[in-house]
Amino acid sequence: GSTISETTTASSIGTGTTTITPEQTGSTISETTTASSIGTGTMTITPEQTGSTISETTTTSSIGTGTITITPVQTGSTISETTTT
């Protein structure tokens, strides 16, 4: 029931940076994503508090909607989010 806020900066041809700040900890999780205007990007999230790696794959188009799926390694649960870029 907690809220995770993130800010994404992306260009149609380049590299975007997403910063996630979990409210429950106050720590900052930084991730870098590479996306193309027609293709697929991959994001890797490394939580500072655990050192574990959470991998997510995002598909984005220059005019449409992308989907990001986060699978926390430590729990096995799946967090799904949809992003429009």
C-alpha positions in Angstrom: 0.0 0.0 0.0 3.0 2.2 0.0 3.7 4.6 -2.8 6.9 4.7 -4.8 7.5 7.9 -6.7 9.9 8.1 -9.6 11.0 10.8 -12.0 12.0 9.9 -15.6 13.9 11.9 -18.1 14.0 10.4 -21.5 14.8 11.4 -25.1 13.5 9.8 -28.3 16.9 8.6 -29.3 18.9 8.5 -26.1 19.4 7.6 -22.5 17.1 8.4 -19.7 17.6 8.3 -16.0 15.0 7.2 -13.5 15.3 7.9 -9.8 13.0 6.0 -7.4 12.6 7.1 -3.9 10.8 4.6 -1.7 8.8 6.5 0.9 9.0 3.8 3.5 12.8 4.0 3.8 13.7 7.5 2.5 16.6 6.0 0.6 17.2 6.7 -3.0 17.4 4.1 -5.6 19.0 5.2 -8.9 18.6 3.4 -12.2 19.8 4.2 -15.7 17.8 3.1 -18.7 18.7 3.1 -22.4 15.9 3.3 -24.8 15.5 3.9 -28.5 12.6 5.6 -30.3 11.6 2.3 -31.8 13.0 -0.3 -29.6 13.5 -2.0 -26.2 15.4 -0.7 -23.2 16.6 -2.5 -20.1 16.7 -1.1 -16.6 18.6 -2.5 -13.7 17.8 -1.4 -10.2 20.2 -1.9 -7.4 18.6 -1.2 -4.0 21.1 0.5 -1.8 19.7 -1.0 1.4 20.2 -4.6 0.4 22.8 -4.7 -2.3 20.6 -7.1 -4.3 19.8 -6.5 -7.9 16.3 -6.0 -9.2 16.0 -6.4 -13.0 13.2 -5.0 -15.0 12.6 -4.8 -18.8 10.8 -1.9 -20.4 9.5 -1.6 -23.9 9.0 1.9 -25.2 8.0 3.4 -28.5 8.4 7.0 -29.6 4.7 7.6 -29.7 3.2 5.1 -27.4 3.1 3.3 -24.1 5.7 1.2 -22.5 5.4 -1.4 -19.7 7.8 -1.9 -16.9 7.8 -5.0 -14.8 9.8 -5.1 -11.6 10.5 -8.5 -9.9 12.1 -8.1 -6.5 14.7 -10.8 -6.1 14.4 -10.9 -2.3 10.6 -11.6 -2.2 9.8 -13.1 -5.6 6.7 -10.8 -5.8 6.0 -8.9 -9.0 5.4 -5.2 -9.1 3.9 -4.1 -12.4 3.8 -0.5 -13.6 2.9 1.1 -16.9 4.7 4.1 -18.2 3.8 6.4 -21.1 6.8 8.0 -22.9 
